[in-house]
Amino acid sequence: MDVRRLRVLREVADRGTVAAAAAALSTTPSAISQQLKVLTREAGVALLEPDGRRLRLTAAGRALLPHVDEVLSALDRAVAEMESFSETPRGTVRVALFPSGAALLLPRVLHRMATSGVTVDARDEDVPASAVPRLLADYDVVLTHRDERAPTIASERVAVRTVLREPIDLVVPPDHPLAGRESVEVRELANERWISVRGGFPVDDVLLSVAAVTGVEPRVVMRINDFRLIEELVSAGHGIALMPRYASAHPAVARCRLAGVRAARVYDVATRPGAELRPAVRAVLRAFDDEVSALLDAVTPPGDGPSRGPEPPESADRGR
């Protein structure tokens, strides 16, 4: 089987349409279709089948795809091996980040990479963690977030490292009865008006945990994915909200810690398996690690802020 046609198959499998694969490979849909026909003859069985307006892998296609990844990864490792003989990493690394994580980490990551010889092409992608495998069709590194209870998205096609745990706090208007409290029991929030993010994102997952503890369905009056706008609305008295601790910056809102429920999101860095063998990708991953370490070093008192990697024991985090 020709390697170029295997790459075409992976692009169609990742993107779902011939047109999207053609755009990604800078060719025409007719050329993609022709390559797929030849690959099907080489394989001797059908690899794709219609699924509405999209294409999906057949059972044979699903069985072949891990081998396609293995072949293409082997070629990537060969390229990475040759690049390792260069004195300094070179090239462009495509990075996708969720907006609030980008605000927290990206400026200093770019500063660390400024003299490295590596160009970071960074884009914001405000999607749930479940969309990360699709993003890896276009990006080398994806910074995503999830509720700390949510399962990892790691798979045979996605490599994941958890790099940061960020507590989630309650924000209320300055004249709210809870303003000035250091912590709030979730049972006290049963009758509040909530401003939340869209479903499927980490903060909304915590709100579901509040519902489980209180036995009351939260009354969500607005769903907005911009934390700055959420805090503006909270400060104006339109509701209360959950807010990742290091995304909260509005001077007029009051912040309280949640008691009675574990509330945090974790930051995951996702790549295709073996991508870190490329010196340029490895340099970017190291820059993220260094920036997280700098952030943790700046947190005082110890143990009261974000934490690196997997979830720490309960006794190790006084912020819960």
C-alpha positions as CSV (number, residue, x, y, z in Angstrom):
1,M,0.0,0.0,0.0
2,D,1.3,3.4,-1.0
3,V,2.1,5.7,2.0
4,R,0.6,8.7,0.4
5,R,-2.7,6.8,0.0
6,L,-2.6,5.7,3.6
7,R,-2.2,9.4,4.6
8,V,-5.3,10.2,2.5
9,L,-7.2,7.5,4.3
10,R,-6.3,8.9,7.7
11,E,-7.3,12.4,6.7
12,V,-10.7,11.2,5.5
13,A,-11.2,9.2,8.6
14,D,-10.3,12.2,10.8
15,R,-12.3,14.8,8.9
16,G,-15.3,12.8,7.6
17,T,-15.5,14.2,4.1
18,V,-13.5,14.0,0.9
19,A,-13.7,17.8,0.6
20,A,-12.2,18.4,4.0
21,A,-9.4,15.9,3.4
22,A,-8.7,17.6,0.1
23,A,-8.4,21.0,1.7
24,A,-6.1,19.7,4.4
25,L,-3.8,18.0,1.8
26,S,-4.0,21.0,-0.6
27,T,-5.4,18.9,-3.4
28,T,-8.8,18.4,-5.1
29,P,-11.7,16.2,-4.0
30,S,-11.5,14.2,-7.3
31,A,-7.8,13.4,-6.6
32,I,-8.7,12.2,-3.1
33,S,-11.5,10.0,-4.5
34,Q,-9.1,8.5,-7.0
35,Q,-6.5,7.8,-4.3
36,L,-9.1,6.1,-2.2
37,K,-10.3,3.9,-5.1
38,V,-6.7,2.7,-5.7
39,L,-6.2,2.1,-2.0
40,T,-9.4,0.0,-1.9
41,R,-8.1,-2.1,-4.7
42,E,-4.8,-2.5,-2.9
43,A,-6.5,-3.6,0.3
44,G,-8.9,-5.9,-1.5
45,V,-11.9,-4.8,0.7
46,A,-14.0,-1.7,1.1
47,L,-12.5,0.7,3.6
48,L,-15.1,3.5,3.7
49,E,-18.8,3.7,3.3
50,P,-21.4,6.6,3.1
51,D,-22.8,8.0,6.3
52,G,-25.3,10.6,5.2
53,R,-23.1,13.4,3.6
54,R,-20.0,12.1,5.3
55,L,-17.9,9.0,5.1
56,R,-17.1,6.5,7.8
57,L,-14.7,3.6,8.1
58,T,-15.9,0.1,7.5
59,A,-14.9,-2.7,9.9
60,A,-11.9,-3.3,7.6
61,G,-11.1,0.4,7.6
62,R,-11.2,0.5,11.4
63,A,-8.9,-2.5,11.6
64,L,-6.5,-0.9,9.1
65,L,-6.4,2.6,10.7
66,P,-4.1,1.7,13.7
67,H,-1.6,0.2,11.2
68,V,-1.8,3.4,9.2
69,D,-1.0,5.4,12.3
70,E,1.9,3.1,13.0
71,V,3.3,3.5,9.5
72,L,3.0,7.3,9.5
73,S,4.4,7.5,13.0
74,A,7.4,5.5,11.9
75,L,8.0,8.0,9.1
76,D,7.6,10.9,11.6
77,R,10.1,9.2,13.9
78,A,12.6,9.0,11.0
79,V,12.1,12.7,10.3
80,A,12.5,13.5,14.0
81,E,15.7,11.4,14.1
82,M,17.2,13.4,11.3
83,E,16.1,16.7,12.9
84,S,17.8,15.7,16.1
85,F,21.2,16.0,14.4
86,S,20.5,19.7,14.1
87,E,22.1,21.8,16.8
88,T,18.8,23.6,17.6
89,P,15.2,22.6,17.0
90,R,13.7,24.2,13.9
91,G,10.3,24.4,12.3
92,T,6.7,25.4,13.1
93,V,4.6,23.8,15.8
94,R,0.8,24.2,15.4
95,V,-0.8,24.7,18.9
96,A,-4.5,24.8,19.8
97,L,-5.6,26.1,23.2
98,F,-8.9,26.8,24.9
99,P,-9.2,30.6,25.5
100,S,-8.8,30.9,29.3
101,G,-5.9,28.4,29.3
102,A,-4.3,30.4,26.5
103,A,-4.6,33.6,28.6
104,L,-3.0,31.9,31.6
105,L,-0.1,30.1,29.8
106,L,0.4,31.2,26.2
107,P,2.1,34.7,26.6
108,R,5.0,33.3,28.7
109,V,5.2,30.1,26.5
110,L,5.7,32.3,23.5
111,H,8.3,34.3,25.4
112,R,10.2,31.1,26.3
113,M,10.1,30.1,22.6
114,A,11.1,33.5,21.2
115,T,14.8,32.7,20.7
116,S,14.5,28.9,20.3
117,G,14.3,28.7,16.5
118,V,10.9,27.2,16.7
119,T,7.8,29.1,15.5
120,V,4.6,28.6,17.5
121,D,1.5,28.9,15.4
122,A,-1.2,29.3,18.1
123,R,-4.9,29.3,17.6
124,D,-7.8,29.3,20.1
125,E,-10.2,26.4,19.9
126,D,-13.2,26.6,22.3
127,V,-14.4,23.0,22.1
128,P,-15.0,20.2,24.6
129,A,-12.2,17.7,25.3
130,S,-14.2,15.1,23.3
131,A,-13.3,17.2,20.1
132,V,-9.5,16.9,20.7
133,P,-9.0,13.8,18.5
134,R,-10.5,15.8,15.6
135,L,-8.3,18.8,16.3
136,L,-5.1,16.7,16.1
137,A,-5.7,16.4,12.4
138,D,-4.7,20.1,12.2
139,Y,-2.5,20.7,15.2
140,D,0.6,19.2,16.7
141,V,-0.2,20.1,20.3
142,V,-3.6,20.7,21.8
143,L,-4.1,22.2,25.3
144,T,-7.6,21.1,26.6
145,H,-9.4,21.0,29.9
146,R,-11.9,18.7,31.6
147,D,-13.6,18.2,34.9
148,E,-11.3,16.4,37.3
149,R,-13.8,13.5,37.5
150,A,-14.1,13.1,33.7
151,P,-12.1,10.3,32.1
152,T,-9.0,11.1,30.1
153,I,-9.3,11.2,26.3
154,A,-6.1,9.2,25.9
155,S,-6.4,6.4,23.4
156,E,-4.2,4.5,20.9
157,R,-4.4,7.5,18.6
158,V,-4.2,10.3,21.3
159,A,-1.3,10.7,23.8
160,V,-2.3,12.8,26.8
161,R,-0.4,14.3,29.8
162,T,-2.1,16.1,32.6
163,V,-0.1,19.2,33.5
164,L,-2.2,21.3,35.9
165,R,-5.2,21.2,38.3
166,E,-7.0,24.5,38.8
167,P,-9.6,24.8,41.6
168,I,-13.0,26.2,40.7
169,D,-14.6,28.8,43.0
170,L,-17.9,30.5,43.4
171,V,-18.3,34.2,42.3
172,V,-21.2,36.3,43.5
173,P,-22.3,40.0,43.2
174,P,-20.7,42.3,45.7
175,D,-24.0,42.9,47.6
176,H,-24.9,39.2,47.7
177,P,-25.6,37.7,51.1
178,L,-22.7,35.3,50.6
179,A,-20.2,38.0,49.7
180,G,-17.4,38.1,52.2
181,R,-17.7,34.5,53.1
182,E,-14.5,32.5,52.8
183,S,-16.3,29.3,51.9
184,V,-19.9,28.2,51.0
185,E,-21.6,24.9,51.4
186,V,-23.2,23.8,48.2
187,R,-26.5,23.2,49.9
188,E,-26.8,26.9,50.4
189,L,-26.9,27.4,46.6
190,A,-30.0,25.4,45.9
191,N,-32.2,28.4,45.0
192,E,-29.7,30.6,43.2
193,R,-29.9,31.9,39.6
194,W,-26.8,30.6,37.7
195,I,-24.8,31.9,34.8
196,S,-22.9,28.9,33.4
197,V,-20.9,27.8,30.3
198,R,-22.3,25.6,27.6
199,G,-22.9,21.9,28.4
200,G,-19.9,19.6,28.0
201,F,-17.3,22.1,29.4
202,P,-15.6,21.5,32.8
203,V,-17.3,24.3,34.8
204,D,-20.8,23.0,33.8
205,D,-19.8,19.5,34.9
206,V,-19.1,20.9,38.4
207,L,-22.5,22.6,38.4
208,L,-23.9,19.1,37.8
209,S,-22.1,17.9,40.9
210,V,-23.7,20.7,42.9
211,A,-27.1,19.5,41.7
212,A,-26.2,15.9,42.8
213,V,-25.3,17.2,46.3
214,T,-28.3,19.5,46.8
215,G,-30.9,17.4,45.0
216,V,-32.0,20.5,43.2
217,E,-31.6,21.2,39.5
218,P,-29.7,24.5,39.1
219,R,-31.7,27.3,37.6
220,V,-29.4,28.3,34.8
221,V,-30.5,31.7,33.3
222,M,-27.7,32.2,30.8
223,R,-25.0,30.0,29.1
224,I,-21.9,32.0,28.0
225,N,-18.4,30.7,27.3
226,D,-16.6,34.0,27.9
227,F,-15.5,34.1,31.5
228,R,-14.9,37.9,31.3
229,L,-18.5,38.4,30.3
230,I,-19.8,36.0,32.9
231,E,-18.0,38.1,35.6
232,E,-19.4,41.3,34.2
233,L,-22.9,39.8,34.5
234,V,-22.3,38.5,38.0
235,S,-21.0,41.9,39.1
236,A,-24.1,43.5,37.8
237,G,-26.3,41.2,39.9
238,H,-27.7,38.9,37.1
239,G,-26.8,35.7,38.8
240,I,-23.9,33.8,40.4
241,A,-21.4,31.6,38.7
242,L,-18.6,29.0,39.0
243,M,-15.2,30.3,37.9
244,P,-11.8,28.7,37.5
245,R,-9.6,30.4,40.1
246,Y,-7.0,31.8,37.7
247,A,-9.5,32.9,35.1
248,S,-11.3,35.2,37.7
249,A,-10.1,38.8,37.4
250,H,-13.1,41.2,37.9
251,P,-12.4,43.6,40.7
252,A,-16.1,43.9,41.7
253,V,-17.1,40.2,42.2
254,A,-16.8,38.4,45.5
255,R,-15.1,35.0,45.5
256,C,-15.9,32.1,47.8
257,R,-14.6,28.6,48.0
258,L,-17.0,25.7,47.5
259,A,-17.3,23.3,50.5
260,G,-18.9,19.9,50.2
261,V,-17.9,19.1,46.6
262,R,-14.7,18.5,44.8
263,A,-14.4,21.3,42.2
264,A,-11.5,21.7,39.8
265,R,-10.6,21.4,36.2
266,V,-7.5,19.8,34.9
267,Y,-5.4,20.9,31.9
268,D,-4.3,18.2,29.5
269,V,-1.8,18.4,26.7
270,A,-2.7,16.1,23.8
271,T,-0.5,15.1,20.9
272,R,-0.5,12.2,18.4
273,P,1.6,9.3,19.9
274,G,5.3,9.9,19.2
275,A,4.9,13.5,18.3
276,E,7.2,14.5,21.2
277,L,10.1,12.8,19.3
278,R,10.2,15.9,17.0
279,P,12.7,18.3,18.6
280,A,10.4,21.3,17.8
281,V,7.4,19.7,19.4
282,R,9.4,18.5,22.4
283,A,10.7,22.1,22.9
284,V,7.1,23.5,22.9
285,L,6.0,20.8,25.4
286,R,9.0,21.7,27.6
287,A,8.0,25.3,27.5
288,F,4.5,24.5,28.7
289,D,6.0,22.4,31.5
290,D,8.4,25.2,32.5
291,E,5.5,27.7,32.5
292,V,3.3,25.5,34.7
293,S,6.2,25.0,37.1
294,A,6.7,28.8,37.3
295,L,3.0,29.2,38.0
296,L,3.1,26.7,40.8
297,D,6.2,28.3,42.3
298,A,4.4,31.6,42.4
299,V,1.4,30.2,44.3
300,T,1.2,31.0,48.0
301,P,0.6,29.5,50.5
302,P,1.8,26.1,49.3
303,G,-0.9,23.7,48.4
304,D,-3.6,26.4,48.2
305,G,-3.7,26.8,44.4
306,P,-3.3,24.8,41.3
307,S,-1.4,21.6,41.3
308,R,0.6,19.8,38.6
309,G,-0.4,16.5,37.1
310,P,-2.8,13.9,38.6
311,E,-5.1,14.8,41.3
312,P,-3.4,15.1,44.7
313,P,-4.7,13.4,47.9
314,E,-7.5,15.2,49.7
315,S,-5.2,16.1,52.6
316,A,-2.7,17.7,50.3
317,D,-5.0,20.5,49.1
318,R,-6.3,22.9,51.7
319,G,-8.3,24.7,49.0
320,R,-11.1,22.0,49.0
